[in-house]
Amino acid sequence: MTGSQAVASRTPRAVLDRYHRAMLDKSADDLADLYAVDAVHEFPFSAPGFPAHYAGREAVRGGYRAAWGASPFQVVEIRDVVVHVSDDPGTVIAGMWSWSGRPGVAAPPSPDC
């Protein structure tokens, strides 16, 4: 079984859990391996100087590797705000809140969403 077949056989929630783990571990490879070759990762609220999206698995890999490599901060907590499972079994739409900081520093309370 190829990597993409293994991911396709998992539930959308299981894939989202692996996505969260990759973020917590700052693993650009584990994160990118969850994406189809031609996937688009959107950032609806991107900050100035950051891309609005990554087009393609390798752009996801490279973008996260560069961003995480340049930052001393680490995602220390992820809380699901809402998870929508679409009619397409290969699509998950998630709104989440994450806090980046230095490990050992308490996270602020989550925003009201």
ABEGO torsion letter per residue (X at the ends): XBAAAAAAABBAAAAAAAAAAAAAAGBAAAAAAABBAABBBBBAABBBGBBABBBEAAAAAAAAAAAAAABABBBABBBBABBBBBABAABBBBBBBBBBBBBGBBBBBBBBX
